[in-house]
Amino acid sequence: MKNNYVKTCSCCGTQFSRFNTPLINVSYKEELEGLMEEQIKEFDMKGNFELLCTDKNVTAFYYEYANAAEEMYSNDLCDSLYDIACDFYEGRLTEIDDYAFED
């Protein structure tokens, strides 16, 4: 059964998932990356993980699967990583005023 979150690179056949996240200031990249890498370790996955960023924001995460067995957990992994990003974003909204509009 093919998982909806797994994509195949047209040039090399690599299996991966790419998921957009809420826009999070790039200054939080290392902190968010650490939380997500912990989750990947809990799934005991060995593939390549990367946060995708612009100059100012984290915009997405990318996970390249190490093998076909990992792909079976793609939905759970992506849902968990997305939830971490959303929770992180929501937590920062309540902690700092950088996201608030001022008159």
One Martini backbone bead per residue (centre of mass of N, CA, C, O) as a GRO file, in nm:
protein
  103
    1MET     BB    1   0.094   0.038   0.025
    2LYS     BB    2   0.054   0.364  -0.052
    3ASN     BB    3   0.149   0.661   0.066
    4ASN     BB    4   0.052   0.993   0.047
    5TYR     BB    5   0.339   1.125   0.156
    6VAL     BB    6   0.487   0.977  -0.071
    7LYS     BB    7   0.750   1.060  -0.281
    8THR     BB    8   0.899   1.072  -0.615
    9CYS     BB    9   1.176   1.117  -0.774
   10SER     BB   10   1.225   1.168  -1.117
   11CYS     BB   11   1.554   1.135  -1.130
   12CYS     BB   12   1.620   0.900  -0.870
   13GLY     BB   13   1.377   0.761  -0.680
   14THR     BB   14   1.340   0.902  -0.429
   15GLN     BB   15   1.202   0.883  -0.109
   16PHE     BB   16   0.960   1.134   0.010
   17SER     BB   17   0.885   1.416   0.230
   18ARG     BB   18   0.682   1.720   0.206
   19PHE     BB   19   0.611   1.985   0.448
   20ASN     BB   20   0.431   2.231   0.548
   21THR     BB   21   0.460   2.510   0.761
   22PRO     BB   22   0.453   2.727   0.967
   23LEU     BB   23   0.571   3.038   0.998
   24ILE     BB   24   0.905   3.041   1.121
   25ASN     BB   25   1.146   3.179   1.259
   26VAL     BB   26   1.483   3.117   1.191
   27SER     BB   27   1.584   3.152   1.492
   28TYR     BB   28   1.425   2.856   1.562
   29LYS     BB   29   1.549   2.616   1.406
   30GLU     BB   30   1.716   2.450   1.614
   31GLU     BB   31   1.488   2.392   1.812
   32LEU     BB   32   1.293   2.254   1.614
   33GLU     BB   33   1.489   2.041   1.507
   34GLY     BB   34   1.528   1.894   1.777
   35LEU     BB   35   1.234   1.802   1.814
   36MET     BB   36   1.213   1.643   1.546
   37GLU     BB   37   1.454   1.450   1.587
   38GLU     BB   38   1.337   1.309   1.833
   39GLN     BB   39   1.096   1.186   1.684
   40ILE     BB   40   1.257   1.021   1.480
   41LYS     BB   41   1.397   0.846   1.696
   42GLU     BB   42   1.133   0.721   1.809
   43PHE     BB   43   1.089   0.578   1.518
   44ASP     BB   44   1.365   0.464   1.418
   45MET     BB   45   1.494   0.659   1.204
   46LYS     BB   46   1.756   0.705   0.920
   47GLY     BB   47   1.704   0.935   0.758
   48ASN     BB   48   1.670   1.242   0.597
   49PHE     BB   49   1.673   1.566   0.753
   50GLU     BB   50   1.494   1.887   0.683
   51LEU     BB   51   1.484   2.227   0.695
   52LEU     BB   52   1.304   2.471   0.524
   53CYS     BB   53   1.434   2.795   0.408
   54THR     BB   54   1.449   3.116   0.434
   55ASP     BB   55   1.577   3.403   0.549
   56LYS     BB   56   1.316   3.415   0.778
   57ASN     BB   57   1.186   3.114   0.729
   58VAL     BB   58   1.023   2.841   0.812
   59THR     BB   59   0.838   2.623   0.568
   60ALA     BB   60   0.963   2.320   0.594
   61PHE     BB   61   0.978   1.964   0.562
   62TYR     BB   62   1.228   1.697   0.509
   63TYR     BB   63   1.204   1.341   0.416
   64GLU     BB   64   1.434   1.075   0.364
   65TYR     BB   65   1.414   0.753   0.301
   66ALA     BB   66   1.602   0.464   0.376
   67ASN     BB   67   1.341   0.275   0.338
   68ALA     BB   68   1.053   0.094   0.293
   69ALA     BB   69   0.981   0.056   0.593
   70GLU     BB   70   0.954   0.362   0.662
   71GLU     BB   71   0.708   0.429   0.474
   72MET     BB   72   0.487   0.302   0.663
   73TYR     BB   73   0.534   0.575   0.867
   74SER     BB   74   0.470   0.848   0.722
   75ASN     BB   75   0.206   0.949   0.845
   76ASP     BB   76   0.298   0.957   1.141
   77LEU     BB   77   0.546   1.134   1.103
   78CYS     BB   78   0.419   1.382   0.963
   79ASP     BB   79   0.206   1.441   1.176
   80SER     BB   80   0.406   1.484   1.410
   81LEU     BB   81   0.580   1.711   1.282
   82TYR     BB   82   0.346   1.905   1.233
   83ASP     BB   83   0.256   1.929   1.529
   84ILE     BB   84   0.518   2.046   1.633
   85ALA     BB   85   0.511   2.303   1.460
   86CYS     BB   86   0.237   2.410   1.562
   87ASP     BB   87   0.305   2.418   1.864
   88PHE     BB   88   0.546   2.602   1.838
   89TYR     BB   89   0.399   2.840   1.714
   90GLU     BB   90   0.187   2.880   1.938
   91GLY     BB   91   0.395   2.925   2.167
   92ARG     BB   92   0.519   3.187   2.041
   93LEU     BB   93   0.264   3.363   2.042
   94THR     BB   94   0.247   3.367   2.367
   95GLU     BB   95   0.555   3.468   2.434
   96ILE     BB   96   0.554   3.684   2.198
   97ASP     BB   97   0.529   4.009   2.015
   98ASP     BB   98   0.626   3.973   1.710
   99TYR     BB   99   0.320   3.888   1.599
  100ALA     BB  100   0.214   4.155   1.678
  101PHE     BB  101   0.014   4.423   1.638
  102GLU     BB  102   0.082   4.770   1.612
  103ASP     BB  103  -0.006   5.122   1.643
   0.00000   0.00000   0.00000
